Amino acid sequence: MPLVSLDELLPEASQNHYAIPGFNVVNLEIIIAAVSAAEKEESPIIIEYTENDDARIPLEYIGQFASSLAKESDIPICVHLDHGNTLKGIMRAIKSGYSSVMYDGASLSYQENVENTQRIVEIAQSIGISVEAELGQIGPGEDHFTDPNLVKDFTESTGISALAVAIGTEHGVYKNKPKVDLKRLKEIRDQTETPLVMHGGSGLATEIYRKAIDNGVSKINYYSAMSNKVTKKIIHHLQSSSEHREIYLQDGVDLELKYFEEEMKETIRLFSKKN
C-alpha cells in the first residue's frame, strides 16, 4: 500500500464515525511498534513526529524511516509532521518523506494564522501533501478554545484537510479530570465538514472518545498517557529481572517494542468503526 495522506484516510473515517489514532513517536522503536500494531489489527494509522523534537532525532531520520516502513506495509499509513511551527521545518519534512504536515499558527492573530496556513496549503497540496491546522490553542482556559464562529471562514479560506480544535483537552498527562466541551465540538461540527482533530487525546474516558467521534473527530493524537504507562511497565519488569540476572539496553528495547505494540493495538480497537 502506498504511503497515504490525511485526505485518503480522514473523510471516510468522518463519514463512518470512527477515528484514526495519530501515534506520536520519539524514536525508531515506537515507529516499528506502531506499524506492527496496524498490520496485526489490519487498520490504518498515522505516525507523527513533532518539529520541537527535532533536537532529539532530526525529523529527516524519522520521516525517511517511517515512510520506508509505510511503503512496505499492506496497511494505509500516513507519516505526519505534528505541530510544525516554521516554514523551514515543514519544508524539511516534505522533502524527507512525510505525507502530511501540521502548521500550528494558533498563537498568532487570526489573520496571520489564515495567511500562513494558506501559504503552507498552496505549497503542500500542489505535491499531494495534506495539511492540518489549528484554530484556538490546545490547553486549559476557555479563552483559548476554538471559536465556532470562525470555523467556517477558516476552513473554507485555507482549504485545509483537517482542523485541530481546542475544546478542553491538554497535551501531556492529565493531572486533573479534563473537562471536554462537547457542546462546543458539536457547534464546530455544524460549521464545517472538514475532519476534526483532537490533540491531547490520551488518558480520556472511553465515553468521551465515542462522543467526540460522533461529533466529527476523525483523528485523535495519542501518546502521553500511553508512554507513561509503558515506561512504568518497563521499569517494573527490569527491576524485577535485575534480581536474578544482568540486564542490558536491548532488554529495555525489546520491552518497549512489546508494550507499545500492545497499547497501540488496544487504542486502534478503541477508536475503530468496529467498536
C-alpha positions as CSV (number, residue, x, y, z in Angstrom):
1,M,0.0,0.0,0.0
2,P,1.5,3.4,-0.9
3,L,2.2,5.9,1.8
4,V,-1.0,8.0,2.2
5,S,-2.0,11.5,3.2
6,L,-4.8,12.5,5.6
7,D,-7.0,13.1,2.6
8,E,-7.0,9.4,1.9
9,L,-7.9,8.5,5.5
10,L,-10.0,11.1,7.3
11,P,-13.0,11.7,5.1
12,E,-14.0,8.1,5.2
13,A,-13.4,8.0,9.0
14,S,-15.5,11.1,9.5
15,Q,-18.4,9.8,7.3
16,N,-18.4,6.4,9.1
17,H,-17.9,7.6,12.7
18,Y,-14.6,6.2,13.6
19,A,-11.2,7.8,14.3
20,I,-7.7,7.0,13.3
21,P,-5.1,7.3,16.0
22,G,-2.2,9.7,15.4
23,F,0.6,8.0,17.3
24,N,3.3,10.4,18.3
25,V,6.7,8.8,18.3
26,V,10.0,9.8,19.8
27,N,12.3,7.1,18.4
28,L,12.5,4.5,15.8
29,E,11.4,1.6,18.0
30,I,8.0,3.2,18.6
31,I,7.6,3.5,14.8
32,I,8.3,-0.2,14.4
33,A,5.7,-1.0,17.2
34,A,3.1,1.3,15.5
35,V,3.4,-0.4,12.1
36,S,3.3,-3.8,13.7
37,A,0.1,-2.9,15.6
38,A,-1.5,-1.5,12.5
39,E,-0.7,-4.6,10.5
40,K,-2.0,-7.0,13.2
41,E,-5.2,-5.0,13.6
42,E,-5.5,-4.5,9.8
43,S,-6.3,-0.9,10.4
44,P,-4.8,2.4,9.2
45,I,-2.7,4.6,11.5
46,I,-1.0,8.0,11.5
47,I,2.6,8.2,12.7
48,E,3.5,11.6,14.0
49,Y,6.7,13.5,14.9
50,T,6.8,17.0,16.4
51,E,9.0,19.6,15.0
52,N,10.1,20.6,18.5
53,D,11.5,17.0,19.0
54,D,14.0,17.7,16.2
55,A,16.7,18.3,18.8
56,R,16.5,14.7,19.9
57,I,16.4,13.0,16.5
58,P,16.4,15.0,13.2
59,L,13.0,15.0,11.7
60,E,14.5,13.8,8.5
61,Y,15.6,10.5,10.1
62,I,12.1,9.9,11.4
63,G,10.4,10.8,8.1
64,Q,12.7,8.6,6.0
65,F,12.4,5.6,8.3
66,A,8.6,5.8,8.9
67,S,7.8,6.4,5.2
68,S,10.0,3.5,4.2
69,L,8.1,1.1,6.6
70,A,4.8,2.6,5.4
71,K,5.6,1.9,1.8
72,E,6.4,-1.7,2.6
73,S,3.2,-2.3,4.5
74,D,-0.1,-3.6,3.2
75,I,-1.9,-1.1,5.6
76,P,-2.5,2.5,4.7
77,I,-0.1,4.6,6.9
78,C,0.2,8.4,7.0
79,V,3.5,10.0,8.2
80,H,2.7,13.3,9.7
81,L,4.6,16.3,11.0
82,D,2.9,17.3,14.2
83,H,3.0,21.0,15.3
84,G,5.1,22.3,12.5
85,N,5.9,25.8,13.7
86,T,8.1,27.1,10.9
87,L,8.0,27.0,7.1
88,K,11.6,25.7,7.2
89,G,10.7,22.8,9.4
90,I,7.6,22.0,7.2
91,M,9.7,22.1,4.0
92,R,12.3,19.8,5.6
93,A,9.5,17.3,6.5
94,I,8.0,17.4,3.0
95,K,11.5,16.7,1.4
96,S,12.2,13.8,3.7
97,G,9.1,11.6,3.2
98,Y,6.3,13.0,5.3
99,S,2.9,12.6,3.5
100,S,1.2,15.2,5.7
101,V,2.1,18.2,7.8
102,M,0.5,20.3,10.5
103,Y,1.0,24.1,10.6
104,D,0.5,25.4,14.1
105,G,-0.2,29.1,13.9
106,A,-2.7,29.1,16.8
107,S,-0.6,31.5,18.9
108,L,-0.8,34.1,16.1
109,S,-3.5,36.6,15.3
110,Y,-6.4,35.1,13.4
111,Q,-5.4,36.8,10.1
112,E,-1.8,35.8,10.4
113,N,-2.9,32.2,11.1
114,V,-5.1,32.2,8.0
115,E,-2.4,33.8,5.7
116,N,0.4,31.5,6.9
117,T,-1.9,28.4,6.6
118,Q,-2.9,29.4,3.1
119,R,0.7,29.6,2.1
120,I,1.5,26.2,3.5
121,V,-1.6,24.6,1.9
122,E,-0.6,26.1,-1.5
123,I,2.8,24.6,-1.4
124,A,1.9,21.2,0.2
125,Q,-1.3,20.3,-1.7
126,S,0.4,21.0,-5.0
127,I,2.5,17.9,-4.4
128,G,-0.1,15.8,-2.7
129,I,0.8,16.6,0.9
130,S,-2.2,17.1,3.2
131,V,-2.2,20.0,5.8
132,E,-3.7,20.1,9.3
133,A,-4.0,23.5,11.0
134,E,-5.1,24.6,14.4
135,L,-7.7,27.2,15.4
136,G,-7.7,28.1,19.1
137,Q,-5.0,26.8,21.4
138,I,-4.9,23.4,22.9
139,G,-4.8,23.5,26.7
140,P,-6.8,24.8,29.7
141,G,-8.8,28.1,29.7
142,E,-11.9,28.7,27.7
143,D,-10.5,32.0,26.4
144,H,-8.2,29.9,24.2
145,F,-10.9,27.5,23.0
146,T,-11.9,27.3,19.3
147,D,-14.5,29.9,18.4
148,P,-17.2,28.1,16.3
149,N,-18.0,31.4,14.6
150,L,-14.6,31.4,13.0
151,V,-14.5,27.8,11.8
152,K,-16.4,28.2,8.5
153,D,-14.3,31.1,7.3
154,F,-11.0,29.5,8.5
155,T,-11.6,26.1,6.8
156,E,-13.0,27.5,3.6
157,S,-10.4,30.2,3.1
158,T,-7.4,27.9,3.9
159,G,-8.6,24.7,2.2
160,I,-7.0,22.5,4.9
161,S,-7.5,18.8,5.1
162,A,-8.0,18.6,8.9
163,L,-8.8,21.1,11.7
164,A,-7.3,20.7,15.2
165,V,-9.8,22.1,17.7
166,A,-9.3,23.4,21.3
167,I,-12.2,22.1,23.4
168,G,-10.5,21.4,26.8
169,T,-8.0,18.6,26.1
170,E,-4.4,19.2,27.0
171,H,-1.0,17.9,25.9
172,G,0.7,15.6,28.4
173,V,-0.6,13.5,31.2
174,Y,-3.8,14.9,32.9
175,K,-3.2,16.0,36.5
176,N,-6.9,16.7,36.9
177,K,-10.0,15.3,35.3
178,P,-10.3,17.0,31.9
179,K,-13.5,18.9,31.1
180,V,-14.1,18.4,27.4
181,D,-16.6,20.9,25.9
182,L,-18.6,18.5,23.7
183,K,-21.3,21.2,23.2
184,R,-18.6,23.4,21.6
185,L,-17.4,20.5,19.5
186,K,-20.9,20.0,18.1
187,E,-21.1,23.7,17.3
188,I,-17.8,23.4,15.4
189,R,-19.0,20.4,13.5
190,D,-22.1,22.2,12.5
191,Q,-19.9,24.8,10.8
192,T,-17.7,22.6,8.7
193,E,-17.4,19.2,7.0
194,T,-13.6,19.3,7.4
195,P,-12.4,16.4,9.5
196,L,-11.7,17.4,13.1
197,V,-8.6,16.5,15.2
198,M,-8.4,16.1,18.9
199,H,-5.0,16.8,20.4
200,G,-4.1,15.7,23.9
201,G,-6.2,12.6,23.3
202,S,-4.7,10.0,25.5
203,G,-6.0,9.5,29.0
204,L,-9.6,10.4,28.4
205,A,-12.6,8.3,29.5
206,T,-13.9,5.9,26.9
207,E,-17.3,7.6,26.5
208,I,-15.5,10.9,25.7
209,Y,-13.8,9.3,22.7
210,R,-17.1,7.9,21.4
211,K,-19.0,11.2,21.8
212,A,-16.1,13.1,20.2
213,I,-16.0,10.7,17.2
214,D,-19.8,11.0,16.8
215,N,-19.3,14.8,16.6
216,G,-16.8,14.7,13.7
217,V,-13.4,13.9,15.3
218,S,-11.7,11.5,13.0
219,K,-8.1,11.8,14.1
220,I,-7.0,11.6,17.8
221,N,-3.4,12.3,18.8
222,Y,-2.3,9.7,21.3
223,Y,0.9,9.5,23.2
224,S,1.5,10.8,26.7
225,A,-0.7,8.5,28.9
226,M,0.4,5.5,26.8
227,S,4.1,6.4,27.1
228,N,3.8,6.9,30.8
229,K,2.1,3.6,31.2
230,V,4.6,1.7,29.0
231,T,7.6,3.3,30.8
232,K,6.3,2.2,34.2
233,K,5.8,-1.3,32.9
234,I,9.4,-1.4,31.5
235,I,10.8,-0.1,34.8
236,H,8.9,-2.7,36.8
237,H,9.9,-5.5,34.6
238,L,13.6,-4.6,34.5
239,Q,13.7,-4.0,38.3
240,S,12.2,-7.5,38.8
241,S,14.6,-9.1,36.3
242,S,17.7,-7.4,37.8
243,E,17.3,-9.5,41.0
244,H,18.1,-12.7,39.0
245,R,20.4,-11.7,36.1
246,E,22.3,-8.9,34.5
247,I,20.2,-6.6,32.3
248,Y,21.2,-4.8,29.1
249,L,20.0,-2.0,27.0
250,Q,18.4,-4.4,24.5
251,D,16.2,-5.8,27.2
252,G,14.6,-2.4,27.5
253,V,14.2,-2.1,23.8
254,D,12.5,-5.4,23.5
255,L,10.1,-4.5,26.2
256,E,9.5,-1.1,24.6
257,L,8.5,-2.8,21.3
258,K,6.2,-5.3,23.1
259,Y,4.4,-2.9,25.4
260,F,3.9,-0.1,22.9
261,E,2.5,-2.6,20.3
262,E,0.1,-3.9,22.9
263,E,-1.1,-0.4,23.9
264,M,-1.4,0.7,20.3
265,K,-3.5,-2.3,19.3
266,E,-5.8,-1.6,22.1
267,T,-6.1,2.1,21.1
268,I,-6.8,1.2,17.4
269,R,-9.7,-1.1,18.6
270,L,-11.0,1.7,20.9
271,F,-11.3,4.1,18.0
272,S,-12.3,1.6,15.4
273,K,-15.5,1.6,13.3
274,K,-16.0,-2.0,14.7
275,N,-16.3,-0.6,18.2
